[in-house]
Amino acid sequence: MKQLSLADMQDLLLGCTILGTGGGGEMSEGLALLEDVYHKGLPVTLVSLQEAPDDAMVCTPYLLGALDLSEKRQPKYQRLPQSEAPAICAAYSRLEQHLNTTFYGTLCCEMGGSNTAVAFYTAALNGGVVIDADPAGRAVPEITHSTYYLNNLPAAPIVAANTFDEVFIVEHVKDDLRAEQLMRALCQESANDIACIDHAMKVKDIKHAVIEGTLSKAWKLGVTARQAQQKGRDVASSIALMGNGFVSFRGDIEHFSFDTQAGFTVGDVKISGTGKFAHHCYTLAVKNENLVAYFDGELDVTIPDLICVIDTETGLPVTNPHYHKGQSVAVIILPAPTEFTTPRGLSVFGPAYAGVDAPYRPASPRNVA
């Protein structure tokens, strides 16, 4: 069991944002939530999966939606009330009431700047802990992209809440695929911004279906990135070394285009090479997260491998859609969690999901002439 300081959380969320591969929410938003927790003097506690009592109840809180929330300005939302408290608080209390239980703690739904913070925020406000595990090991676009789904764990009951003081309870749903469809529909009618809590169950029923130690991994990555930036080292290379990956490209942002489609941020990013990558081009295909990378138009990397973009001047990860023309970046490739490289894992979150008609091949460095 570890009590985390605000400085610890800054490092941890930095690592989570790196593992977010462009998605998972903004680190600044996550830190804003947690600064409120620390201001109130509430403990922020991380426990290992093995420390958690088998009969303790846990749940998975998260935010769902597109990464561009400008839709909130549309006229149809102007007549609705605005919640003063974060919607995740309403969802959490309502799920406890619905189940007549008190949660021991939470699990993160994924690694990301705000979605990971949401789990810590929700737990801390309610006197709970966060378990050092998650069902993704990275950020992912859909509810089905999780080891919960791979292990057939039921998502329901699900409680969702939006910023308009509306709360929705789904008592039964066939599976996570249907849960994704329902929550995405609610999200699209909630200005592409909704808070959800699902997979409420005992630790003993969930421990076989999550990836252990992911928050500790993110924490180490964050410390590595921060220290490299402070000491003037190459941040991208330092992250790649710590994460058993490699730097696949360096260059300047030449072009980017994003749109919101069916509740997702969809787009592409084109990078013009510099240094040894001069005269070469790297293109990223995005659906909330960076899903596919092309080198000079040829397929280079696909999910489930992690395609992470770092601003080489600030040393910070870049989240979609927050690029600017001429921005100097490095692309880091980190290996996929093994759970997603199985036949079932790839059937859910492999190249085909990204529209790529090619088998998955673990990414490896290429020789650049």
C-alpha positions in Angstrom: 0.0 0.0 0.0 1.4 3.4 -1.0 0.2 6.9 -0.1 0.8 9.1 -3.2 1.9 12.7 -3.0 0.8 15.2 -5.6 4.3 15.0 -7.1 3.9 11.2 -7.3 0.6 11.7 -9.1 2.2 14.1 -11.5 4.8 11.5 -12.5 2.2 8.7 -12.6 -0.2 10.7 -14.8 2.7 11.7 -17.1 3.4 8.1 -17.6 -0.3 7.3 -18.1 -0.5 10.0 -20.8 2.5 8.5 -22.6 0.7 5.1 -22.5 -2.5 6.9 -23.6 -1.2 7.0 -27.2 -2.9 10.3 -27.9 -6.1 9.3 -26.0 -7.2 8.8 -22.5 -7.9 12.4 -21.8 -5.8 15.5 -20.9 -3.3 15.3 -18.1 -4.1 18.9 -17.2 -7.7 17.9 -16.5 -6.6 14.9 -14.5 -4.3 17.0 -12.4 -7.0 19.6 -11.8 -9.3 16.9 -10.3 -6.5 15.6 -8.1 -5.4 19.0 -6.9 -8.9 19.4 -5.5 -8.4 16.1 -3.6 -5.1 17.1 -2.2 -6.4 20.5 -1.3 -9.0 18.8 0.8 -6.3 16.7 2.5 -7.7 13.4 1.4 -5.4 10.4 1.1 -4.6 9.0 -2.3 -3.8 5.4 -2.0 -2.5 2.7 -4.4 -2.6 -1.0 -3.5 -1.4 -4.0 -5.3 -3.9 -6.5 -6.6 -2.6 -9.0 -4.0 -3.2 -6.7 -1.1 -6.9 -6.2 -2.0 -9.2 -8.4 0.0 -10.9 -11.1 -2.1 -14.4 -10.2 -1.0 -14.0 -6.4 -1.4 -16.2 -4.7 -3.9 -14.5 -2.6 -6.6 -15.7 -0.8 -9.7 -14.3 0.9 -12.8 -15.1 4.6 -13.3 -14.2 6.4 -16.6 -15.1 9.2 -19.0 -16.4 8.4 -22.4 -16.5 10.5 -25.5 -14.8 12.4 -28.2 -11.7 14.5 -27.4 -13.1 17.7 -28.8 -16.0 18.9 -26.6 -17.0 21.9 -28.6 -20.4 20.4 -29.2 -21.4 21.6 -25.7 -21.9 25.0 -27.3 -24.7 23.8 -29.6 -28.1 25.4 -28.9 -29.9 22.2 -28.0 -27.8 22.0 -24.8 -28.2 25.6 -23.7 -31.6 24.9 -22.0 -30.2 22.2 -19.8 -28.9 22.7 -16.3 -25.1 22.4 -15.7 -23.9 20.2 -12.9 -21.7 21.8 -10.3 -20.0 18.6 -9.3 -18.2 16.2 -11.7 -20.7 13.7 -13.3 -18.5 10.8 -12.1 -19.5 11.6 -8.5 -23.2 11.3 -9.3 -22.6 8.0 -11.1 -20.5 6.6 -8.2 -23.0 7.4 -5.4 -25.9 6.1 -7.5 -24.2 2.8 -8.2 -23.5 2.3 -4.5 -27.2 3.0 -3.8 -28.3 0.7 -6.5 -26.2 -2.2 -5.3 -26.6 -1.3 -1.6 -22.9 -1.6 -1.1 -19.8 0.4 -0.3 -16.9 0.1 -2.7 -13.5 -0.8 -1.3 -11.9 1.0 -4.3 -11.6 1.4 -8.0 -9.7 0.2 -11.0 -8.7 2.4 -13.9 -10.4 1.6 -17.2 -7.3 2.5 -19.1 -4.0 4.5 -19.0 -4.7 8.1 -19.8 -4.1 11.6 -18.4 -7.7 12.1 -17.2 -9.3 8.6 -17.2 -6.6 7.3 -14.8 -7.1 10.4 -12.6 -10.8 9.8 -12.6 -10.3 6.5 -10.8 -8.0 8.1 -8.2 -10.4 11.1 -7.7 -13.5 8.9 -7.3 -11.7 6.6 -4.8 -10.2 9.4 -2.8 -13.4 11.3 -2.4 -15.1 8.2 -1.1 -12.4 6.9 1.2 -11.3 4.2 -1.1 -8.2 3.0 -2.8 -7.0 2.4 -6.4 -5.8 -1.1 -7.4 -2.5 -1.3 -9.3 -4.1 -3.0 -12.4 -6.3 -2.2 -15.3 -8.0 -4.0 -18.2 -6.1 -2.3 -21.1 -2.5 -1.4 -20.2 -2.9 1.6 -22.5 -5.7 3.9 -23.7 -8.3 2.4 -26.1 -11.3 3.7 -28.1 -14.0 1.4 -27.0 -15.3 -0.5 -23.9 -14.8 -3.8 -25.7 -11.1 -3.2 -26.0 -10.4 -4.6 -22.5 -9.4 -7.8 -20.8 -12.8 -7.6 -19.1 -14.4 -8.3 -22.5 -11.7 -10.9 -23.4 -12.6 -12.8 -20.2 -16.4 -12.4 -20.6 -16.9 -10.4 -17.4 -20.3 -8.7 -17.3 -20.3 -4.9 -17.5 -23.7 -4.4 -16.0 -25.1 -2.8 -13.9 -23.7 0.3 -15.5 -24.4 3.8 -14.2 -23.8 6.8 -16.5 -24.1 10.5 -15.8 -23.6 13.7 -17.8 -23.0 17.3 -17.0 -26.7 18.1 -17.3 -27.6 16.4 -14.0 -29.0 13.3 -15.8 -28.2 9.8 -14.5 -28.9 6.6 -16.4 -28.9 3.0 -15.0 -28.5 0.0 -17.2 -29.3 -3.1 -15.1 -28.7 -5.7 -17.7 -26.8 -5.8 -21.0 -25.8 -8.7 -23.2 -22.1 -8.0 -23.3 -19.5 -5.2 -23.5 -20.2 -4.8 -27.2 -23.8 -3.8 -26.5 -22.6 -1.7 -23.5 -20.3 0.2 -25.9 -23.2 0.9 -28.3 -25.6 2.0 -25.5 -23.0 4.2 -23.7 -21.8 5.7 -27.0 -25.4 6.6 -27.9 -25.9 8.3 -24.5 -22.6 10.1 -25.0 -23.6 11.5 -28.4 -26.7 13.0 -26.7 -24.6 14.3 -23.9 -22.4 16.6 -25.9 -19.9 13.8 -26.4 -19.0 13.8 -22.7 -20.3 11.2 -20.2 -19.1 9.6 -17.0 -19.7 5.9 -16.5 -19.0 3.2 -13.9 -19.2 -0.5 -14.6 -17.8 -3.9 -13.8 -18.8 -3.7 -10.1 -17.8 -7.0 -8.6 -15.6 -8.6 -5.9 -11.8 -8.6 -6.2 -11.7 -12.4 -6.4 -14.0 -12.3 -9.5 -11.9 -9.7 -11.3 -8.3 -10.4 -10.5 -7.8 -13.0 -13.2 -9.1 -10.6 -15.8 -6.9 -7.5 -15.4 -3.3 -6.6 -16.2 -1.4 -6.3 -13.0 1.1 -3.6 -12.2 0.1 -1.1 -15.0 0.1 1.9 -12.7 3.5 1.1 -11.3 4.7 0.8 -14.9 3.2 4.2 -15.8 4.8 5.8 -12.7 8.2 4.6 -13.7 7.8 5.9 -17.2 6.7 9.3 -15.9 9.7 9.5 -13.6 12.0 8.6 -16.5 10.5 11.2 -18.8 10.6 14.0 -16.1 14.1 13.2 -15.1 15.3 13.0 -18.7 13.8 16.5 -19.4 15.3 18.0 -16.3 18.8 16.6 -17.0 18.7 17.6 -20.7 18.7 14.0 -21.9 16.7 12.8 -25.0 13.3 12.2 -23.5 12.0 10.0 -26.4 15.0 7.7 -26.2 14.7 7.5 -22.4 11.1 6.5 -22.6 11.7 4.0 -25.3 14.5 2.4 -23.3 12.4 2.2 -20.1 9.4 0.8 -22.0 11.3 -1.8 -24.0 10.4 0.1 -27.2 12.1 2.2 -29.8 11.9 5.6 -31.5 10.3 5.1 -34.9 10.4 8.6 -36.3 11.4 12.2 -35.6 10.2 15.3 -37.4 7.9 18.3 -37.6 4.2 18.4 -37.9 3.3 19.1 -41.5 -0.5 18.6 -41.5 -3.2 17.3 -39.3 -7.0 17.0 -39.6 -9.6 15.9 -37.1 -13.3 15.5 -37.0 -15.9 14.1 -34.5 -17.6 11.0 -35.9 -20.1 8.9 -34.0 -18.7 10.1 -30.7 -15.1 9.5 -31.6 -12.3 11.9 -32.5 -11.1 10.7 -36.0 -8.3 12.1 -38.0 -4.7 11.8 -39.3 -1.4 13.4 -38.6 1.4 13.9 -41.1 5.0 14.3 -39.9 7.9 15.5 -42.1 11.1 13.9 -41.1 14.2 15.6 -39.6 17.7 14.5 -38.9 18.3 10.9 -40.1 14.5 10.9 -41.0 14.9 13.9 -43.4 13.1 13.4 -46.8 10.8 10.8 -45.2 7.2 11.1 -44.0 5.3 9.5 -41.2 1.5 9.4 -41.0 -0.7 8.5 -38.1 -4.3 7.3 -38.3 -6.3 8.3 -35.3 -9.6 7.2 -33.7 -9.3 8.8 -30.3 -5.9 7.0 -30.0 -3.1 6.6 -32.5 -4.0 3.3 -34.2 -1.8 3.0 -37.3 1.5 4.5 -38.5 2.7 4.6 -42.0 6.3 5.2 -43.1 6.5 6.9 -46.5 3.0 5.5 -47.2 3.9 1.9 -46.2 2.3 0.2 -43.2 4.7 0.5 -40.3 3.0 -0.1 -37.0 -0.6 -1.2 -36.0 -2.5 -1.7 -32.8 -2.3 -3.2 -30.3 1.3 -1.9 -30.3 1.5 1.6 -28.6 2.1 4.6 -30.9 3.1 7.4 -28.6 4.0 11.0 -29.7 6.2 13.3 -27.6 6.8 17.0 -28.1 10.6 17.1 -28.2 10.8 20.7 -26.9 8.7 20.2 -23.8 9.3 16.5 -23.4 5.5 16.0 -22.9 3.2 13.5 -24.6 0.9 15.0 -27.3 -2.8 14.1 -27.0 -5.2 14.3 -29.9 -6.2 16.6 -31.4 -3.7 19.1 -29.9 -1.0 19.6 -32.5 0.3 22.7 -34.2 2.0 23.1 -37.5 5.8 22.9 -37.3 5.7 21.2 -33.9 8.8 19.1 -33.3 7.9 15.6 -32.3 9.2 12.1 -31.8 7.2 8.9 -32.2 7.9 6.1 -29.7 6.6 2.6 -30.2 6.1 0.4 -27.1 5.1 -3.3 -27.1 1.4 -4.2 -26.8 0.2 -5.9 -23.6 0.4 -9.7 -24.3 -3.3 -10.1 -23.6 -4.1 -8.3 -26.8 -1.6 -10.3 -29.0 -3.6 -13.5 -28.5 -6.0 -14.5 -31.4 -9.0 -13.3 -29.3 -7.2 -10.1 -28.4 -6.3 -9.4 -32.0 -9.8 -10.1 -33.1 -11.0 -7.3 -30.8 -8.2 -4.8 -31.0 -5.9 -5.7 -33.9 -5.2 -4.3 -37.4 -8.7 -5.1 -38.7 -10.3 -2.8 -36.1 -8.3 0.0 -37.6 -9.3 -0.9 -41.2 -6.0 -2.5 -42.0 -6.2 -5.7 -44.1 -3.0 -7.2 -42.9 -1.9 -9.6 -40.1 -0.5 -8.2 -36.9 3.3 -8.1 -36.8 5.0 -6.8 -33.6 6.7 -3.6 -34.4 10.5 -3.5 -34.9 12.9 -0.7 -35.8 13.5 -0.1 -39.5 16.8 0.9 -41.2 16.4 4.4 -42.5 18.6 5.3 -45.5 
